[in-house]
Amino acid sequence: MDLPDVGIPPQLARRMSMAEQYEYLRTKLTRRRTLVTAGAVAGGLLTGGCAGDTPSPSSRTTAAASPTTQVHGSVVAPFGRHLAFGADPKTQMRISWQVPLAVRKPYVRIGTRPDDLSRRIEAEVRALHTPGVTGVRAALDQYYLHAALDGLRPGTTYYYGVGHEGLDPAAAGHRSTIASFRTAPASPEKFVFTAFGDQGVSKAAAGNDHVILDQNPAFHLHAGDICYADVNGRGEKTDGYDPGYWDLFLKQNEEVARSVPWMVTTGNHDMEAWYSPEGYGGQLARWSLPDSGFDARTAPGVYAFTYGNVGFVALDANDVSYEIPANLGYSGGKQTAWLDEKLAELRRSVDFVVVFFHHCAYSTSSHASDGGVREEWLPLFAKHQVDLVINGHNHVYERTDAIKDGAVGRRVPIGASTDPTRDGTVYVTAGGGGKDLYGFPTGAKESYEGHVRDVESVETFQWTKSRATDHETVEWSRVRYRGFSLLKVEAQSGGTPRLKVSALAQNGDRIDHFEVRRGA
């Protein structure tokens, strides 16, 4: 059957479902109207600025990004700044950004006042080459830069600017690009973090960025499926793939990620098979994440850090997923062994432990629950009394009761509190980050704050190792919301330590809240 001329390269269209073709074209139209790739040519010079009508990333030529192209550094504008903590958020920050052309001697200027950026730190260039595919996409070279800031003072606001030979961020005319960040406090104090998964590039995704800024968080957790440059998410070279989406994503998120550390982990759409055996070469080029003793060169989305009285653990669920098996077992069990050790270490030093990863342990929406996640990691969550688990993958908001031994340990209605030492762990699916939304099974009505519609049970399934679906009737689905949303968590350390967990719709309305208290 001949494919219709719908503006998608034919070889790419053949690999996509009709839903994926629709999403590709919708995003393509959106980015034409609102964004520009960093490879746009203006008056013969490459800049990082905006234009009215920009070619889609897949239609760009490689001439603009060729490492042999010679232009003066003054006309190459950095873009897509994004922060991440080092292993110690009190003293370490990683600043990353992108340039549309190779530059010489990139660096960061930093200081405690915006008018005194006297400290200068050299940056590392990580060039990423994506080979072309005839009739599908042109080859593309992208340039990501990373500066490691160590020896910072805890609880301190720093100002910074990024530059390179020919462009000094402290010079007149560039000072408007100066941004700031704040290191973690020396001792625990109240703080807020936000979280979601499944963002992509869209009006809704940008809208959620604004909601994040309104919460003034210390950092943001991204539970995977970051950009959706890989439109199929199977982790195979036959997937449709457009690396130019990353230019759009980083530009879209710069407003928030330049000041709020953006702590990402790995989803199935982040397995980009063109760069490395596991498909994580792209992630290694674009992000600088904490090195927490696991194999950061093989699994960059696996790490841990402590902020205040809370320990955070990021995991790569592709390693254990029964649903999407491209990377199933790639770590040879090393990730699970590391998780056991890390949870034990954190449990001795913090009040709360939060774990985030992509595939759902408990959800009733389209992808449902992954049996591989349950088999490998849930025994460890129970052993170490993990306080909160955050997932994405399903493009909805859904929250469980406290789950203990695979069943409801305690009902946790909206506004209630729970104690993980007694009740078990609450699992939150926060997949409303910006991609097209999913629904819930027939009979599982939406139920959220101001619109509670409790049901006794929901008919759903979990994925098995044979990739079959195993039907189950569950009673743990407590809150369900089909809309763009994000998670906001306030951690308190004084008096009775607690996590005050809220879910916010994109208009700012609260759709869920509960508290986690240990030993209360």
Secondary structure as a PSIPRED ss2 file (coil, helix, strand):
# PSIPRED VFORMAT (PSIPRED V4.0)

   1 M C   1.000  0.000  0.000
   2 D C   1.000  0.000  0.000
   3 L C   1.000  0.000  0.000
   4 P C   1.000  0.000  0.000
   5 D C   1.000  0.000  0.000
   6 V C   1.000  0.000  0.000
   7 G C   1.000  0.000  0.000
   8 I C   1.000  0.000  0.000
   9 P C   1.000  0.000  0.000
  10 P H   0.000  1.000  0.000
  11 Q H   0.000  1.000  0.000
  12 L H   0.000  1.000  0.000
  13 A H   0.000  1.000  0.000
  14 R C   1.000  0.000  0.000
  15 R C   1.000  0.000  0.000
  16 M C   1.000  0.000  0.000
  17 S C   1.000  0.000  0.000
  18 M H   0.000  1.000  0.000
  19 A H   0.000  1.000  0.000
  20 E H   0.000  1.000  0.000
  21 Q H   0.000  1.000  0.000
  22 Y H   0.000  1.000  0.000
  23 E H   0.000  1.000  0.000
  24 Y H   0.000  1.000  0.000
  25 L H   0.000  1.000  0.000
  26 R H   0.000  1.000  0.000
  27 T H   0.000  1.000  0.000
  28 K H   0.000  1.000  0.000
  29 L H   0.000  1.000  0.000
  30 T H   0.000  1.000  0.000
  31 R H   0.000  1.000  0.000
  32 R H   0.000  1.000  0.000
  33 R H   0.000  1.000  0.000
  34 T H   0.000  1.000  0.000
  35 L C   1.000  0.000  0.000
  36 V C   1.000  0.000  0.000
  37 T C   1.000  0.000  0.000
  38 A C   1.000  0.000  0.000
  39 G C   1.000  0.000  0.000
  40 A C   1.000  0.000  0.000
  41 V E   0.000  0.000  1.000
  42 A E   0.000  0.000  1.000
  43 G C   1.000  0.000  0.000
  44 G C   1.000  0.000  0.000
  45 L E   0.000  0.000  1.000
  46 L E   0.000  0.000  1.000
  47 T C   1.000  0.000  0.000
  48 G C   1.000  0.000  0.000
  49 G C   1.000  0.000  0.000
  50 C C   1.000  0.000  0.000
  51 A C   1.000  0.000  0.000
  52 G C   1.000  0.000  0.000
  53 D C   1.000  0.000  0.000
  54 T C   1.000  0.000  0.000
  55 P C   1.000  0.000  0.000
  56 S C   1.000  0.000  0.000
  57 P H   0.000  1.000  0.000
  58 S H   0.000  1.000  0.000
  59 S H   0.000  1.000  0.000
  60 R C   1.000  0.000  0.000
  61 T C   1.000  0.000  0.000
  62 T C   1.000  0.000  0.000
  63 A H   0.000  1.000  0.000
  64 A H   0.000  1.000  0.000
  65 A H   0.000  1.000  0.000
  66 S C   1.000  0.000  0.000
  67 P C   1.000  0.000  0.000
  68 T C   1.000  0.000  0.000
  69 T C   1.000  0.000  0.000
  70 Q C   1.000  0.000  0.000
  71 V C   1.000  0.000  0.000
  72 H C   1.000  0.000  0.000
  73 G H   0.000  1.000  0.000
  74 S H   0.000  1.000  0.000
  75 V H   0.000  1.000  0.000
  76 V C   1.000  0.000  0.000
  77 A C   1.000  0.000  0.000
  78 P C   1.000  0.000  0.000
  79 F E   0.000  0.000  1.000
  80 G E   0.000  0.000  1.000
  81 R E   0.000  0.000  1.000
  82 H E   0.000  0.000  1.000
  83 L E   0.000  0.000  1.000
  84 A E   0.000  0.000  1.000
  85 F E   0.000  0.000  1.000
  86 G C   1.000  0.000  0.000
  87 A C   1.000  0.000  0.000
  88 D C   1.000  0.000  0.000
  89 P C   1.000  0.000  0.000
  90 K C   1.000  0.000  0.000
  91 T C   1.000  0.000  0.000
  92 Q C   1.000  0.000  0.000
  93 M E   0.000  0.000  1.000
  94 R E   0.000  0.000  1.000
  95 I E   0.000  0.000  1.000
  96 S E   0.000  0.000  1.000
  97 W E   0.000  0.000  1.000
  98 Q E   0.000  0.000  1.000
  99 V E   0.000  0.000  1.000
 100 P C   1.000  0.000  0.000
 101 L C   1.000  0.000  0.000
 102 A C   1.000  0.000  0.000
 103 V C   1.000  0.000  0.000
 104 R C   1.000  0.000  0.000
 105 K C   1.000  0.000  0.000
 106 P C   1.000  0.000  0.000
 107 Y E   0.000  0.000  1.000
 108 V E   0.000  0.000  1.000
 109 R E   0.000  0.000  1.000
 110 I E   0.000  0.000  1.000
 111 G E   0.000  0.000  1.000
 112 T C   1.000  0.000  0.000
 113 R E   0.000  0.000  1.000
 114 P C   1.000  0.000  0.000
 115 D C   1.000  0.000  0.000
 116 D E   0.000  0.000  1.000
 117 L C   1.000  0.000  0.000
 118 S C   1.000  0.000  0.000
 119 R E   0.000  0.000  1.000
 120 R E   0.000  0.000  1.000
 121 I E   0.000  0.000  1.000
 122 E E   0.000  0.000  1.000
 123 A C   1.000  0.000  0.000
 124 E E   0.000  0.000  1.000
 125 V E   0.000  0.000  1.000
 126 R E   0.000  0.000  1.000
 127 A E   0.000  0.000  1.000
 128 L E   0.000  0.000  1.000
 129 H E   0.000  0.000  1.000
 130 T E   0.000  0.000  1.000
 131 P C   1.000  0.000  0.000
 132 G C   1.000  0.000  0.000
 133 V E   0.000  0.000  1.000
 134 T C   1.000  0.000  0.000
 135 G C   1.000  0.000  0.000
 136 V C   1.000  0.000  0.000
 137 R E   0.000  0.000  1.000
 138 A C   1.000  0.000  0.000
 139 A C   1.000  0.000  0.000
 140 L E   0.000  0.000  1.000
 141 D E   0.000  0.000  1.000
 142 Q E   0.000  0.000  1.000
 143 Y E   0.000  0.000  1.000
 144 Y E   0.000  0.000  1.000
 145 L E   0.000  0.000  1.000
 146 H E   0.000  0.000  1.000
 147 A E   0.000  0.000  1.000
 148 A E   0.000  0.000  1.000
 149 L E   0.000  0.000  1.000
 150 D C   1.000  0.000  0.000
 151 G C   1.000  0.000  0.000
 152 L C   1.000  0.000  0.000
 153 R C   1.000  0.000  0.000
 154 P C   1.000  0.000  0.000
 155 G C   1.000  0.000  0.000
 156 T C   1.000  0.000  0.000
 157 T E   0.000  0.000  1.000
 158 Y E   0.000  0.000  1.000
 159 Y E   0.000  0.000  1.000
 160 Y E   0.000  0.000  1.000
 161 G E   0.000  0.000  1.000
 162 V E   0.000  0.000  1.000
 163 G E   0.000  0.000  1.000
 164 H E   0.000  0.000  1.000
 165 E C   1.000  0.000  0.000
 166 G C   1.000  0.000  0.000
 167 L E   0.000  0.000  1.000
 168 D C   1.000  0.000  0.000
 169 P C   1.000  0.000  0.000
 170 A C   1.000  0.000  0.000
 171 A C   1.000  0.000  0.000
 172 A C   1.000  0.000  0.000
 173 G C   1.000  0.000  0.000
 174 H C   1.000  0.000  0.000
 175 R H   0.000  1.000  0.000
 176 S H   0.000  1.000  0.000
 177 T H   0.000  1.000  0.000
 178 I C   1.000  0.000  0.000
 179 A E   0.000  0.000  1.000
 180 S E   0.000  0.000  1.000
 181 F E   0.000  0.000  1.000
 182 R E   0.000  0.000  1.000
 183 T C   1.000  0.000  0.000
 184 A C   1.000  0.000  0.000
 185 P C   1.000  0.000  0.000
 186 A C   1.000  0.000  0.000
 187 S C   1.000  0.000  0.000
 188 P C   1.000  0.000  0.000
 189 E C   1.000  0.000  0.000
 190 K C   1.000  0.000  0.000
 191 F E   0.000  0.000  1.000
 192 V E   0.000  0.000  1.000
 193 F E   0.000  0.000  1.000
 194 T E   0.000  0.000  1.000
 195 A E   0.000  0.000  1.000
 196 F E   0.000  0.000  1.000
 197 G C   1.000  0.000  0.000
 198 D C   1.000  0.000  0.000
 199 Q C   1.000  0.000  0.000
 200 G C   1.000  0.000  0.000
 201 V C   1.000  0.000  0.000
 202 S C   1.000  0.000  0.000
 203 K H   0.000  1.000  0.000
 204 A H   0.000  1.000  0.000
 205 A H   0.000  1.000  0.000
 206 A H   0.000  1.000  0.000
 207 G H   0.000  1.000  0.000
 208 N H   0.000  1.000  0.000
 209 D H   0.000  1.000  0.000
 210 H H   0.000  1.000  0.000
 211 V H   0.000  1.000  0.000
 212 I H   0.000  1.000  0.000
 213 L H   0.000  1.000  0.000
 214 D H   0.000  1.000  0.000
 215 Q H   0.000  1.000  0.000
 216 N C   1.000  0.000  0.000
 217 P C   1.000  0.000  0.000
 218 A C   1.000  0.000  0.000
 219 F E   0.000  0.000  1.000
 220 H E   0.000  0.000  1.000
 221 L E   0.000  0.000  1.000
 222 H E   0.000  0.000  1.000
 223 A C   1.000  0.000  0.000
 224 G C   1.000  0.000  0.000
 225 D C   1.000  0.000  0.000
 226 I C   1.000  0.000  0.000
 227 C C   1.000  0.000  0.000
 228 Y C   1.000  0.000  0.000
 229 A C   1.000  0.000  0.000
 230 D E   0.000  0.000  1.000
 231 V C   1.000  0.000  0.000
 232 N C   1.000  0.000  0.000
 233 G C   1.000  0.000  0.000
 234 R C   1.000  0.000  0.000
 235 G C   1.000  0.000  0.000
 236 E C   1.000  0.000  0.000
 237 K C   1.000  0.000  0.000
 238 T C   1.000  0.000  0.000
 239 D C   1.000  0.000  0.000
 240 G C   1.000  0.000  0.000
 241 Y E   0.000  0.000  1.000
 242 D C   1.000  0.000  0.000
 243 P C   1.000  0.000  0.000
 244 G H   0.000  1.000  0.000
 245 Y H   0.000  1.000  0.000
 246 W H   0.000  1.000  0.000
 247 D H   0.000  1.000  0.000
 248 L H   0.000  1.000  0.000
 249 F H   0.000  1.000  0.000
 250 L H   0.000  1.000  0.000
 251 K H   0.000  1.000  0.000
 252 Q H   0.000  1.000  0.000
 253 N H   0.000  1.000  0.000
 254 E H   0.000  1.000  0.000
 255 E H   0.000  1.000  0.000
 256 V H   0.000  1.000  0.000
 257 A H   0.000  1.000  0.000
 258 R C   1.000  0.000  0.000
 259 S C   1.000  0.000  0.000
 260 V C   1.000  0.000  0.000
 261 P C   1.000  0.000  0.000
 262 W E   0.000  0.000  1.000
 263 M E   0.000  0.000  1.000
 264 V E   0.000  0.000  1.000
 265 T C   1.000  0.000  0.000
 266 T C   1.000  0.000  0.000
 267 G C   1.000  0.000  0.000
 268 N H   0.000  1.000  0.000
 269 H H   0.000  1.000  0.000
 270 D H   0.000  1.000  0.000
 271 M C   1.000  0.000  0.000
 272 E C   1.000  0.000  0.000
 273 A C   1.000  0.000  0.000
 274 W C   1.000  0.000  0.000
 275 Y C   1.000  0.000  0.000
 276 S C   1.000  0.000  0.000
 277 P C   1.000  0.000  0.000
 278 E C   1.000  0.000  0.000
 279 G C   1.000  0.000  0.000
 280 Y C   1.000  0.000  0.000
 281 G H   0.000  1.000  0.000
 282 G H   0.000  1.000  0.000
 283 Q H   0.000  1.000  0.000
 284 L H   0.000  1.000  0.000
 285 A H   0.000  1.000  0.000
 286 R H   0.000  1.000  0.000
 287 W C   1.000  0.000  0.000
 288 S C   1.000  0.000  0.000
 289 L C   1.000  0.000  0.000
 290 P C   1.000  0.000  0.000
 291 D C   1.000  0.000  0.000
 292 S C   1.000  0.000  0.000
 293 G C   1.000  0.000  0.000
 294 F C   1.000  0.000  0.000
 295 D C   1.000  0.000  0.000
 296 A C   1.000  0.000  0.000
 297 R C   1.000  0.000  0.000
 298 T C   1.000  0.000  0.000
 299 A C   1.000  0.000  0.000
 300 P C   1.000  0.000  0.000
 301 G C   1.000  0.000  0.000
 302 V C   1.000  0.000  0.000
 303 Y E   0.000  0.000  1.000
 304 A E   0.000  0.000  1.000
 305 F E   0.000  0.000  1.000
 306 T E   0.000  0.000  1.000
 307 Y E   0.000  0.000  1.000
 308 G C   1.000  0.000  0.000
 309 N C   1.000  0.000  0.000
 310 V E   0.000  0.000  1.000
 311 G E   0.000  0.000  1.000
 312 F E   0.000  0.000  1.000
 313 V E   0.000  0.000  1.000
 314 A E   0.000  0.000  1.000
 315 L C   1.000  0.000  0.000
 316 D C   1.000  0.000  0.000
 317 A H   0.000  1.000  0.000
 318 N H   0.000  1.000  0.000
 319 D H   0.000  1.000  0.000
 320 V C   1.000  0.000  0.000
 321 S C   1.000  0.000  0.000
 322 Y C   1.000  0.000  0.000
 323 E C   1.000  0.000  0.000
 324 I C   1.000  0.000  0.000
 325 P H   0.000  1.000  0.000
 326 A H   0.000  1.000  0.000
 327 N H   0.000  1.000  0.000
 328 L C   1.000  0.000  0.000
 329 G C   1.000  0.000  0.000
 330 Y C   1.000  0.000  0.000
 331 S C   1.000  0.000  0.000
 332 G C   1.000  0.000  0.000
 333 G C   1.000  0.000  0.000
 334 K H   0.000  1.000  0.000
 335 Q H   0.000  1.000  0.000
 336 T H   0.000  1.000  0.000
 337 A H   0.000  1.000  0.000
 338 W H   0.000  1.000  0.000
 339 L H   0.000  1.000  0.000
 340 D H   0.000  1.000  0.000
 341 E H   0.000  1.000  0.000
 342 K H   0.000  1.000  0.000
 343 L H   0.000  1.000  0.000
 344 A H   0.000  1.000  0.000
 345 E H   0.000  1.000  0.000
 346 L H   0.000  1.000  0.000
 347 R H   0.000  1.000  0.000
 348 R C   1.000  0.000  0.000
 349 S C   1.000  0.000  0.000
 350 V C   1.000  0.000  0.000
 351 D C   1.000  0.000  0.000
 352 F E   0.000  0.000  1.000
 353 V E   0.000  0.000  1.000
 354 V E   0.000  0.000  1.000
 355 V E   0.000  0.000  1.000
 356 F E   0.000  0.000  1.000
 357 F C   1.000  0.000  0.000
 358 H C   1.000  0.000  0.000
 359 H C   1.000  0.000  0.000
 360 C C   1.000  0.000  0.000
 361 A C   1.000  0.000  0.000
 362 Y C   1.000  0.000  0.000
 363 S C   1.000  0.000  0.000
 364 T C   1.000  0.000  0.000
 365 S C   1.000  0.000  0.000
 366 S C   1.000  0.000  0.000
 367 H C   1.000  0.000  0.000
 368 A C   1.000  0.000  0.000
 369 S E   0.000  0.000  1.000
 370 D E   0.000  0.000  1.000
 371 G H   0.000  1.000  0.000
 372 G H   0.000  1.000  0.000
 373 V H   0.000  1.000  0.000
 374 R H   0.000  1.000  0.000
 375 E H   0.000  1.000  0.000
 376 E H   0.000  1.000  0.000
 377 W H   0.000  1.000  0.000
 378 L H   0.000  1.000  0.000
 379 P H   0.000  1.000  0.000
 380 L H   0.000  1.000  0.000
 381 F H   0.000  1.000  0.000
 382 A H   0.000  1.000  0.000
 383 K H   0.000  1.000  0.000
 384 H C   1.000  0.000  0.000
 385 Q C   1.000  0.000  0.000
 386 V C   1.000  0.000  0.000
 387 D C   1.000  0.000  0.000
 388 L E   0.000  0.000  1.000
 389 V E   0.000  0.000  1.000
 390 I E   0.000  0.000  1.000
 391 N E   0.000  0.000  1.000
 392 G C   1.000  0.000  0.000
 393 H C   1.000  0.000  0.000
 394 N C   1.000  0.000  0.000
 395 H C   1.000  0.000  0.000
 396 V C   1.000  0.000  0.000
 397 Y E   0.000  0.000  1.000
 398 E E   0.000  0.000  1.000
 399 R E   0.000  0.000  1.000
 400 T E   0.000  0.000  1.000
 401 D E   0.000  0.000  1.000
 402 A E   0.000  0.000  1.000
 403 I E   0.000  0.000  1.000
 404 K E   0.000  0.000  1.000
 405 D C   1.000  0.000  0.000
 406 G C   1.000  0.000  0.000
 407 A E   0.000  0.000  1.000
 408 V E   0.000  0.000  1.000
 409 G E   0.000  0.000  1.000
 410 R E   0.000  0.000  1.000
 411 R C   1.000  0.000  0.000
 412 V C   1.000  0.000  0.000
 413 P C   1.000  0.000  0.000
 414 I C   1.000  0.000  0.000
 415 G C   1.000  0.000  0.000
 416 A C   1.000  0.000  0.000
 417 S E   0.000  0.000  1.000
 418 T E   0.000  0.000  1.000
 419 D C   1.000  0.000  0.000
 420 P C   1.000  0.000  0.000
 421 T C   1.000  0.000  0.000
 422 R C   1.000  0.000  0.000
 423 D C   1.000  0.000  0.000
 424 G C   1.000  0.000  0.000
 425 T E   0.000  0.000  1.000
 426 V E   0.000  0.000  1.000
 427 Y E   0.000  0.000  1.000
 428 V E   0.000  0.000  1.000
 429 T E   0.000  0.000  1.000
 430 A E   0.000  0.000  1.000
 431 G C   1.000  0.000  0.000
 432 G C   1.000  0.000  0.000
 433 G C   1.000  0.000  0.000
 434 G C   1.000  0.000  0.000
 435 K C   1.000  0.000  0.000
 436 D C   1.000  0.000  0.000
 437 L C   1.000  0.000  0.000
 438 Y C   1.000  0.000  0.000
 439 G C   1.000  0.000  0.000
 440 F C   1.000  0.000  0.000
 441 P C   1.000  0.000  0.000
 442 T C   1.000  0.000  0.000
 443 G C   1.000  0.000  0.000
 444 A C   1.000  0.000  0.000
 445 K C   1.000  0.000  0.000
 446 E C   1.000  0.000  0.000
 447 S E   0.000  0.000  1.000
 448 Y E   0.000  0.000  1.000
 449 E C   1.000  0.000  0.000
 450 G C   1.000  0.000  0.000
 451 H E   0.000  0.000  1.000
 452 V C   1.000  0.000  0.000
 453 R C   1.000  0.000  0.000
 454 D C   1.000  0.000  0.000
 455 V C   1.000  0.000  0.000
 456 E C   1.000  0.000  0.000
 457 S C   1.000  0.000  0.000
 458 V E   0.000  0.000  1.000
 459 E E   0.000  0.000  1.000
 460 T E   0.000  0.000  1.000
 461 F E   0.000  0.000  1.000
 462 Q E   0.000  0.000  1.000
 463 W E   0.000  0.000  1.000
 464 T C   1.000  0.000  0.000
 465 K C   1.000  0.000  0.000
 466 S C   1.000  0.000  0.000
 467 R C   1.000  0.000  0.000
 468 A C   1.000  0.000  0.000
 469 T E   0.000  0.000  1.000
 470 D E   0.000  0.000  1.000
 471 H E   0.000  0.000  1.000
 472 E E   0.000  0.000  1.000
 473 T E   0.000  0.000  1.000
 474 V E   0.000  0.000  1.000
 475 E C   1.000  0.000  0.000
 476 W C   1.000  0.000  0.000
 477 S E   0.000  0.000  1.000
 478 R E   0.000  0.000  1.000
 479 V E   0.000  0.000  1.000
 480 R E   0.000  0.000  1.000
 481 Y E   0.000  0.000  1.000
 482 R C   1.000  0.000  0.000
 483 G C   1.000  0.000  0.000
 484 F C   1.000  0.000  0.000
 485 S E   0.000  0.000  1.000
 486 L E   0.000  0.000  1.000
 487 L E   0.000  0.000  1.000
 488 K E   0.000  0.000  1.000
 489 V E   0.000  0.000  1.000
 490 E E   0.000  0.000  1.000
 491 A E   0.000  0.000  1.000
 492 Q E   0.000  0.000  1.000
 493 S C   1.000  0.000  0.000
 494 G C   1.000  0.000  0.000
 495 G C   1.000  0.000  0.000
 496 T C   1.000  0.000  0.000
 497 P C   1.000  0.000  0.000
 498 R E   0.000  0.000  1.000
 499 L E   0.000  0.000  1.000
 500 K E   0.000  0.000  1.000
 501 V E   0.000  0.000  1.000
 502 S E   0.000  0.000  1.000
 503 A E   0.000  0.000  1.000
 504 L E   0.000  0.000  1.000
 505 A E   0.000  0.000  1.000
 506 Q C   1.000  0.000  0.000
 507 N C   1.000  0.000  0.000
 508 G C   1.000  0.000  0.000
 509 D C   1.000  0.000  0.000
 510 R E   0.000  0.000  1.000
 511 I E   0.000  0.000  1.000
 512 D E   0.000  0.000  1.000
 513 H E   0.000  0.000  1.000
 514 F E   0.000  0.000  1.000
 515 E E   0.000  0.000  1.000
 516 V E   0.000  0.000  1.000
 517 R E   0.000  0.000  1.000
 518 R C   1.000  0.000  0.000
 519 G C   1.000  0.000  0.000
 520 A C   1.000  0.000  0.000
